[in-house]
Amino acid sequence: MSVVRTLGADPAGESPAPGRLAPAHYAGAVTHALPEASPRDRALTAIRQHAGWLVPSALTLLAGLVRIVGLGHPHELVFDETYYVKDAWTLLHLGYEGTWPEGANESFLAGDTDVYSADASFVVHPPLGKWIIALGLAVFGADSGWGWRISTAVVGTLLVPLLSLVARRLTGSIAVAGVAGLLLAIDPLAVAMSRVALLDGILALFVLLGFSFLLRDVQETRDRVLRDQTAAWGPVVWARPWLLAAGAAFGAATAVKWSGMYVIAGVGIGLVVLDALWRRRAGVREWYFSAILRQGPVTFLLLVPAAAVVYLLSWSGWLVTTGGYDRASDANPLVALWNYHQAVYGFHVGLSASHPYASPAWQWPLLLRPTAMWLTRPEVGTTTCAWSTDCIGVIGSIPNPVVWYAGIAAALFLVWLLIRTRDARFGFPLAGIAVTYLPWLLYPERTVFQFYTVVMLPFVVLGLAVALQHLTRSRQPDLLPFPTDAEVAFATEAADRERRAWRIAAAVFLAVAVVVGAFYLPLALGIVEPFPLWQLHNWLPSWV
């Protein structure tokens, strides 16, 4: 059976019936009988047509399986879950964080979850992240880790398709989107932070969500500025709904942890710089003062108040009740909230207690001291240690080391490309890394941990995917003036060989990265493994 395609027109304006040749009296008609596509070809065509939604859907499924299956293990309050889970439970019942007696963890794990008191507890993080954890407790209860971890597992799962969509919008490539999403889906740090009820995974989602809105805003606003013909000062752009959305997302990030404020400040500065560059490119004479004095205040009014409103709304439970910490410090609830914030600020500034897993920010790119959030050493011969050697189970914050170190190298490469080409596409992941990492360098004495890098991890992965796209791009032949046909052929072949070589290298790298990511997943899932196998995971002495 064949498909017949008729090239030529029917004088009557009609096409021949499907499967039939055009009548011979149609002058100039040319027919070609094309072989019917094979089932494999039809399937590949369908995949290409629907890849825009198939890729993020498949990545979401993969991410969800890795993060949600066996979520109740271990039935313990892991690391800072001892604070956030119990705070979330009292938020759910009191509207503010209550206090818990000594031995409350054991009671909570045994199912006695009502041993808290209505006395206010001094907590040092805003409430939104704990409210999100409380949603899982409200649905599934506090009987198992499912209840107190399902919210962070869902948040961590959503981070993967969101990164994939951001990568596609930034690069226009489904392949790049797939690479970025896949590497994040199986990254051990991202998986671990999705399977414990800590705040940093939630913070990562809101920061990336804000950047996704920011990408839309920057693309649209840039076009408006470049189209404007007002040569003296340039336009003042008020209609920026995506910037309002970004401000709201960054406000939600700040309502999870105060480090979200660094993101707002960095984004605000970056937007003014970008606007100045656009105005200069558009031929605006006073481009510098126009960006700072005209558009700058408008950008501030669109970004910061939206963030402030969302942040304030996150404190609704504290504001509408009377029992929260410092709630009675002033008759005006907003003044009382300010008093509370002053106390929290004093705590954060003076936080310098020693901790065996503390890792200052300068160590993070080198991955010198990951955090072991949970560890077990079951006895040999038990049901959890069936091997003949010692066993160990760990939930740690080691990312995929191949992806991490390559991503840091890619970030440096993107800096060079940005300077050389001034292509904003290279600057986007760098901006995300900058606002989520550089501020921590200002506090070398503070007690901070390497798992904080889960917030910058999506941008590190995105930067790596963008760098790989650049290296595997089609290349123009390097030709001398007035080349001969032979020189053109030789240069074209050399460019094709270089592209094929980079594509092979990228494919090998990605294969290795996937294998290494899978190799490290047991350290994110808390799987008990033989001690010698665990030692193979520790590439640096400081990882032990």
DOVEX-911035 format. One line per 10 residues: number of its first residue (from 1); their letters; for each residue x, y, z of C-alpha. Coordinates in Angstrom, 3 decimals. Example, Ala and Ser with C-alpha at 12.3 -4.5 7.8 and 13.67 -1.06 7.14 Angstrom:
1> AS> 12.300/-4.500/7.800 | 13.670/-1.060/7.140
***
This chain:
1> MSVVRTLGAD> 0.000/0.000/0.000 | 1.296/3.477/-0.769 | 0.439/7.088/-0.189 | 0.118/9.156/-3.365 | 1.090/12.840/-3.204 | -0.073/14.953/-6.187 | 1.983/18.014/-7.084 | -0.068/20.181/-9.417 | -3.508/21.672/-9.421 | -6.868/20.338/-10.451
11> PAGESPAPGR> -8.353/22.818/-12.967 | -11.664/22.422/-11.216 | -10.123/23.183/-7.863 | -10.615/19.640/-6.587 | -8.068/17.091/-5.401 | -8.140/13.472/-6.483 | -9.538/10.962/-4.068 | -7.063/9.619/-1.523 | -5.124/6.666/-2.820 | -5.857/7.447/-6.507
21> LAPAHYAGAV> -3.635/8.989/-9.159 | -4.616/12.309/-10.626 | -6.323/11.966/-14.024 | -3.908/12.044/-16.927 | -5.698/14.956/-18.630 | -4.572/17.328/-15.838 | -1.791/19.115/-17.651 | 1.486/19.314/-15.790 | 0.423/17.005/-12.965 | 3.316/15.171/-11.325
31> THALPEASPR> 2.737/12.274/-8.978 | 5.071/10.589/-6.508 | 4.247/7.344/-4.769 | 5.758/7.475/-1.286 | 6.202/4.340/0.813 | 3.983/4.160/3.859 | 5.783/5.053/7.090 | 6.742/2.119/9.299 | 5.223/1.796/12.784 | 8.596/2.805/14.259
41> DRALTAIRQH> 8.727/5.954/12.115 | 5.166/6.848/13.015 | 5.956/6.416/16.706 | 9.046/8.613/16.456 | 7.075/11.281/14.616 | 4.382/11.237/17.294 | 6.988/11.535/20.039 | 8.588/14.525/18.326 | 5.204/16.198/17.918 | 4.309/15.742/21.582
51> AGWLVPSALT> 7.768/16.014/23.151 | 6.869/19.417/24.604 | 4.627/17.768/27.193 | 5.948/14.198/27.133 | 9.421/15.163/28.358 | 8.352/17.119/31.479 | 5.641/14.529/32.192 | 8.113/11.639/32.066 | 10.598/13.552/34.205 | 7.882/14.366/36.740
61> LLAGLVRIVG> 6.944/10.700/36.964 | 10.568/9.675/37.448 | 11.166/12.360/40.055 | 7.982/11.436/41.905 | 8.842/7.752/42.052 | 12.320/8.399/43.422 | 11.054/10.877/46.001 | 7.795/9.335/47.191 | 8.275/5.540/47.195 | 9.223/4.441/50.719
71> LGHPHELVFD> 8.819/7.967/52.041 | 8.022/6.751/55.551 | 11.585/5.463/56.016 | 13.071/6.103/58.473 | 10.380/6.398/61.116 | 12.437/8.984/62.932 | 12.650/12.750/63.052 | 15.687/13.308/60.846 | 18.078/16.186/61.619 | 16.079/19.455/61.883
81> ETYYVKDAWT> 12.791/17.643/61.364 | 12.779/17.660/65.148 | 11.973/21.388/64.910 | 10.040/21.842/61.693 | 7.675/18.864/61.942 | 6.628/19.624/65.481 | 6.361/23.335/64.710 | 4.154/22.488/61.739 | 1.938/20.334/63.948 | 1.404/23.145/66.466
91> LLHLGYEGTW> 0.851/25.669/63.688 | -1.919/23.413/62.450 | -3.559/23.307/65.878 | -2.664/26.650/67.456 | -1.928/28.993/64.555 | 1.547/29.606/65.995 | 4.454/27.459/67.164 | 3.921/25.951/70.624 | 6.428/24.371/72.971 | 7.230/20.696/73.466
101> PEGANESFLA> 8.477/18.981/76.642 | 11.621/16.892/77.024 | 11.276/13.519/75.314 | 8.673/14.892/72.897 | 10.298/13.164/69.907 | 9.727/9.720/71.386 | 6.126/10.569/72.219 | 5.532/12.008/68.754 | 6.942/8.927/67.008 | 4.844/6.676/69.243
111> GDTDVYSADA> 1.702/8.465/68.083 | 1.188/10.698/71.121 | 1.272/13.973/69.201 | -0.653/16.151/71.635 | 1.993/16.545/74.342 | 2.744/20.121/73.271 | 1.616/23.137/75.268 | 0.035/26.381/74.147 | 3.010/28.336/75.456 | 4.739/30.139/72.593
121> SFVVHPPLGK> 8.057/28.872/71.297 | 10.798/31.152/69.987 | 11.413/30.057/66.395 | 13.859/31.685/64.018 | 12.357/30.984/60.592 | 9.165/32.436/59.063 | 6.139/30.142/59.021 | 5.324/29.471/55.338 | 7.556/26.420/54.923 | 6.140/24.901/58.091
131> WIIALGLAVF> 2.596/25.634/56.930 | 3.371/23.689/53.751 | 4.660/20.773/55.845 | 1.469/21.083/57.909 | -0.622/20.465/54.770 | 0.764/16.937/54.575 | 0.124/16.423/58.279 | -3.457/17.627/57.846 | -4.081/15.110/55.054 | -2.101/12.064/56.197
141> GADSGWGWRI> -1.730/12.682/59.927 | 1.422/12.379/61.991 | 1.504/8.604/62.345 | 4.381/8.128/59.905 | 6.936/9.942/57.830 | 4.405/9.995/55.003 | 2.461/12.672/56.839 | 5.313/14.961/57.692 | 7.351/14.453/54.475 | 4.797/14.252/51.676
151> STAVVGTLLV> 4.692/18.028/51.216 | 8.439/18.333/50.715 | 8.358/15.280/48.427 | 5.715/16.921/46.226 | 7.638/20.200/46.249 | 10.849/18.415/45.267 | 9.032/16.595/42.497 | 7.587/19.822/41.076 | 11.059/21.358/41.026 | 12.056/18.977/38.205
161> PLLSLVARRL> 9.425/19.866/35.548 | 9.751/23.527/36.522 | 13.475/23.439/35.774 | 12.768/21.605/32.528 | 10.288/24.281/31.444 | 12.686/27.090/32.393 | 15.482/25.410/30.420 | 13.271/25.068/27.356 | 12.136/28.679/27.484 | 15.702/29.880/27.943
171> TGSIAVAGVA> 17.275/27.788/25.183 | 14.376/26.818/22.915 | 15.557/23.201/23.082 | 13.553/20.238/24.318 | 16.798/18.257/24.501 | 18.400/20.780/26.850 | 15.212/20.825/28.924 | 15.313/17.036/29.135 | 18.969/16.963/30.176 | 18.460/19.557/32.915
181> GLLLAIDPLA> 15.335/17.849/34.230 | 16.878/14.380/34.168 | 20.035/15.406/36.028 | 17.964/17.107/38.738 | 15.441/14.258/38.939 | 18.080/11.748/40.047 | 20.465/14.090/41.845 | 21.065/12.657/45.336 | 21.048/16.057/47.060 | 17.752/17.039/45.428
191> VAMSRVALLD> 16.267/13.638/46.274 | 17.469/13.704/49.882 | 16.083/17.192/50.489 | 12.751/16.050/49.053 | 12.546/13.116/51.461 | 13.125/15.020/54.684 | 10.831/17.685/56.108 | 13.317/20.543/56.003 | 12.722/24.020/54.597 | 15.434/24.310/51.967
201> GILALFVLLG> 13.720/22.254/49.266 | 10.625/24.437/49.613 | 12.825/27.527/49.398 | 14.401/26.148/46.207 | 10.997/25.777/44.519 | 9.894/29.341/45.221 | 13.240/30.791/44.120 | 13.164/28.866/40.829 | 9.495/29.766/40.347 | 10.390/33.428/40.762
211> FSFLLRDVQE> 13.168/33.097/38.206 | 10.775/31.418/35.765 | 8.490/34.462/36.010 | 11.499/36.740/35.784 | 12.565/35.102/32.526 | 9.190/35.909/30.979 | 9.331/39.479/32.255 | 12.876/40.111/31.002 | 12.097/38.804/27.525 | 8.963/40.933/27.171
221> TRDRVLRDQT> 10.354/44.118/28.768 | 13.547/43.978/26.704 | 11.508/43.935/23.504 | 9.436/46.933/24.621 | 12.504/48.998/25.471 | 14.252/48.155/22.206 | 11.155/49.039/20.154 | 10.664/52.410/21.825 | 11.800/55.451/19.832 | 12.022/57.920/22.723
231> AAWGPVVWAR> 15.674/58.740/22.289 | 16.195/61.057/25.276 | 15.095/58.951/28.236 | 13.414/55.820/26.975 | 10.103/54.369/28.164 | 8.867/53.776/31.694 | 7.315/50.312/31.688 | 4.587/49.746/34.279 | 2.729/46.838/32.660 | 4.940/44.001/33.931
241> PWLLAAGAAF> 2.637/41.284/35.341 | 5.409/38.699/35.295 | 7.551/40.911/37.516 | 4.667/41.144/39.980 | 4.438/37.353/39.927 | 8.188/37.074/40.457 | 7.964/39.423/43.425 | 5.206/37.295/44.944 | 7.274/34.121/44.456 | 10.361/35.705/46.014
251> GAATAVKWSG> 8.190/36.939/48.875 | 7.073/33.349/49.424 | 10.735/32.284/49.389 | 11.491/34.881/52.068 | 8.504/33.603/54.045 | 10.221/30.202/54.123 | 13.721/31.440/55.037 | 15.091/34.942/55.249 | 17.754/34.149/52.673 | 15.007/34.870/50.150
261> MYVIAGVGIG> 15.677/38.567/50.822 | 19.108/38.190/49.253 | 17.399/36.957/46.115 | 15.086/39.982/46.021 | 17.989/42.383/46.485 | 20.141/40.682/43.863 | 17.310/40.485/41.352 | 16.459/44.157/41.859 | 20.032/45.228/41.187 | 20.252/42.923/38.180
271> LVVLDALWRR> 17.057/44.336/36.667 | 18.372/47.895/36.864 | 21.630/46.825/35.198 | 19.760/45.000/32.440 | 17.457/47.948/31.853 | 20.455/50.267/31.522 | 22.043/47.952/28.935 | 18.802/47.720/26.953 | 18.438/51.512/26.885 | 22.009/51.944/25.760
281> RAGVREWYFS> 21.428/49.434/22.980 | 18.217/51.254/21.984 | 20.137/54.502/21.552 | 18.790/56.290/24.628 | 21.111/59.239/25.271 | 20.702/59.313/29.049 | 20.513/55.536/29.386 | 22.330/55.365/32.732 | 20.198/57.942/34.576 | 17.053/56.734/32.832
291> AILRQGPVTF> 17.491/53.199/34.132 | 18.253/54.304/37.689 | 16.013/57.330/38.171 | 13.016/56.565/35.937 | 12.573/52.809/35.512 | 14.403/51.849/38.714 | 11.753/53.161/41.152 | 8.993/51.578/39.055 | 10.771/48.239/39.101 | 11.106/48.532/42.882
301> LLLVPAAAVV> 7.378/49.256/43.267 | 6.464/46.247/41.128 | 8.869/43.815/42.799 | 9.199/44.620/46.502 | 5.630/45.436/47.644 | 4.334/42.208/46.069 | 6.993/40.286/47.990 | 6.151/42.160/51.201 | 2.433/41.401/50.924 | 3.025/37.671/50.457
311> YLLSWSGWLV> 5.519/37.653/53.311 | 3.096/39.409/55.651 | 0.250/37.071/54.692 | 2.405/34.106/55.718 | 2.240/35.426/59.297 | -1.575/35.444/59.339 | -1.763/32.662/61.928 | 0.501/34.594/64.287 | -1.359/37.863/63.661 | -4.922/36.615/64.182
321> TTGGYDRASD> -4.113/34.664/67.360 | -2.822/36.030/70.644 | -0.489/33.322/71.899 | 2.493/33.589/69.543 | 5.962/34.540/70.716 | 6.221/38.314/71.387 | 2.592/38.671/70.287 | 1.770/40.646/73.444 | 4.843/42.904/73.202 | 2.713/45.711/71.716
331> ANPLVALWNY> -0.971/46.456/71.280 | -0.363/46.972/67.583 | 0.166/43.489/66.083 | 2.432/44.854/63.342 | 4.671/46.526/65.912 | 4.708/43.299/67.903 | 5.700/41.434/64.750 | 8.543/43.920/64.219 | 9.728/43.266/67.783 | 9.728/39.551/67.078
341> HQAVYGFHVG> 11.750/40.095/63.907 | 14.338/42.097/65.814 | 14.793/39.166/68.198 | 15.130/36.720/65.305 | 17.656/38.973/63.568 | 19.750/39.084/66.731 | 19.732/35.290/66.844 | 20.852/34.885/63.231 | 23.611/37.473/63.485 | 25.081/35.825/66.562
351> LSASHPYASP> 24.715/32.227/65.361 | 28.188/30.687/65.504 | 27.789/27.472/67.480 | 30.099/24.654/66.493 | 28.670/21.660/64.665 | 30.479/18.588/63.303 | 28.871/19.031/59.879 | 29.138/22.824/59.641 | 30.491/23.932/56.262 | 31.249/27.596/55.491
361> AWQWPLLLRP> 30.124/28.817/52.098 | 33.623/28.947/50.591 | 33.711/25.141/50.864 | 30.491/24.553/48.940 | 31.861/24.670/45.372 | 34.583/22.208/46.405 | 32.045/19.971/48.172 | 34.322/19.554/51.183 | 31.875/18.799/53.996 | 28.470/17.311/53.125
371> TAMWLTRPEV> 25.916/16.876/55.890 | 24.964/13.458/57.236 | 21.370/14.058/58.326 | 20.665/10.488/59.430 | 22.860/7.445/60.089 | 22.231/3.900/61.261 | 24.589/0.990/61.942 | 22.444/-2.164/62.283 | 23.997/-5.324/63.657 | 25.320/-7.943/61.239
381> GTTTCAWSTD> 22.863/-10.770/60.613 | 19.712/-8.772/61.361 | 16.941/-8.281/58.820 | 18.310/-4.858/57.913 | 21.903/-6.087/57.629 | 21.829/-9.457/55.898 | 25.432/-9.277/54.696 | 28.375/-10.855/56.469 | 30.095/-7.518/56.946 | 29.260/-4.329/58.802
391> CIGVIGSIPN> 26.414/-2.273/57.372 | 25.560/1.393/57.337 | 22.632/3.481/56.178 | 22.924/7.228/55.567 | 20.793/10.126/54.411 | 23.307/12.737/53.329 | 23.640/15.867/51.248 | 26.182/14.736/48.674 | 25.006/15.847/45.212 | 26.012/13.906/42.128
401> PVVWYAGIAA> 29.730/14.776/42.266 | 30.180/14.464/38.502 | 27.347/16.897/37.837 | 28.305/19.209/40.689 | 31.968/19.659/39.773 | 31.135/19.841/36.060 | 28.424/22.389/36.855 | 30.842/24.606/38.778 | 33.287/24.391/35.848 | 30.404/25.172/33.457
411> ALFLVWLLIR> 29.552/28.274/35.515 | 33.092/29.580/35.023 | 32.823/28.766/31.317 | 29.549/30.701/31.112 | 31.209/33.719/32.712 | 33.756/33.685/29.896 | 31.044/33.208/27.249 | 28.974/36.044/28.717 | 31.921/38.433/28.584 | 32.825/37.299/25.072
421> TRDARFGFPL> 29.355/37.207/23.490 | 27.170/39.345/25.810 | 24.450/36.756/25.300 | 22.010/37.077/28.219 | 21.171/33.392/27.852 | 24.509/32.614/29.493 | 23.868/35.096/32.275 | 20.552/33.660/33.469 | 21.900/30.592/35.320 | 24.811/32.691/36.575
431> AGIAVTYLPW> 22.356/35.156/38.121 | 20.600/32.310/39.909 | 23.883/30.976/41.270 | 25.014/34.444/42.327 | 21.944/35.371/44.390 | 21.703/31.966/46.069 | 25.404/31.570/46.874 | 27.417/34.801/47.041 | 25.522/36.361/50.008 | 26.554/33.436/52.213
441> LLYPERTVFQ> 30.203/34.414/51.737 | 29.470/37.564/53.764 | 28.989/35.476/56.923 | 32.093/33.280/57.283 | 31.554/32.858/61.038 | 27.960/31.688/60.855 | 27.055/28.046/61.340 | 25.807/26.990/57.912 | 25.565/23.653/56.134 | 26.324/22.302/52.686
451> FYTVVMLPFV> 22.722/21.143/52.123 | 21.792/24.827/51.717 | 23.166/24.397/48.182 | 19.948/22.629/47.143 | 18.665/26.150/46.380 | 21.511/26.844/43.928 | 21.562/23.282/42.552 | 18.880/23.878/39.849 | 20.913/26.802/38.493 | 24.135/24.776/38.554
461> VLGLAVALQH> 22.392/22.032/36.558 | 20.850/24.591/34.199 | 24.251/26.199/33.623 | 25.736/22.798/32.816 | 22.959/22.040/30.318 | 23.389/25.450/28.635 | 27.167/24.928/28.409 | 26.671/21.495/26.830 | 24.266/23.005/24.297 | 26.873/25.588/23.342
471> LTRSRQPDLL> 29.655/23.014/22.982 | 27.536/20.718/20.783 | 26.132/23.491/18.578 | 26.457/23.595/14.794 | 29.642/25.412/13.822 | 30.345/27.740/10.955 | 33.452/26.764/8.988 | 36.534/28.849/9.727 | 37.410/30.282/6.326 | 40.016/32.646/4.964
481> PFPTDAEVAF> 38.906/35.471/2.626 | 38.013/34.320/-0.896 | 38.249/30.574/-0.197 | 38.334/27.988/-2.917 | 35.705/25.275/-3.164 | 38.192/22.774/-1.767 | 38.923/25.016/1.221 | 35.205/25.446/1.888 | 34.668/21.679/1.751 | 37.627/21.016/4.038
491> ATEAADRERR> 36.571/23.665/6.600 | 32.979/22.456/6.567 | 34.070/18.875/7.157 | 36.357/19.988/10.005 | 33.486/21.901/11.646 | 31.221/18.866/11.333 | 33.896/16.624/12.858 | 34.305/19.004/15.798 | 30.575/19.068/16.386 | 30.334/15.261/16.241
501> AWRIAAAVFL> 33.253/14.951/18.662 | 31.594/17.288/21.178 | 28.292/15.452/20.831 | 29.962/12.112/21.510 | 31.796/13.591/24.492 | 28.551/15.080/25.836 | 26.716/11.775/25.415 | 29.477/9.905/27.252 | 29.489/12.515/30.019 | 25.716/12.293/30.458
511> AVAVVVGAFY> 25.843/8.498/30.562 | 28.514/8.629/33.259 | 26.546/11.287/35.160 | 23.397/9.135/35.164 | 25.317/6.076/36.380 | 27.041/8.036/39.149 | 23.747/9.656/40.158 | 22.155/6.222/40.498 | 25.217/5.003/42.423 | 24.763/7.761/45.021
521> LPLALGIVEP> 20.986/7.427/45.383 | 21.250/4.963/48.322 | 22.814/7.802/50.319 | 19.738/9.906/49.620 | 17.221/7.161/50.328 | 18.721/5.869/53.576 | 19.274/2.395/52.118 | 21.411/0.158/54.320 | 24.434/-1.128/52.397 | 27.655/-3.019/53.194
531> FPLWQLHNWL> 30.273/-0.827/54.815 | 32.874/-1.363/52.038 | 30.323/-0.216/49.444 | 29.563/2.879/51.489 | 33.278/3.659/51.621 | 33.353/3.715/47.815 | 30.974/6.657/47.932 | 33.380/8.741/49.982 | 35.639/10.258/47.355 | 37.152/12.750/49.797
541> PSWV> 38.274/12.049/53.384 | 36.103/14.917/54.633 | 32.972/13.153/53.378 | 33.160/10.577/56.153
***
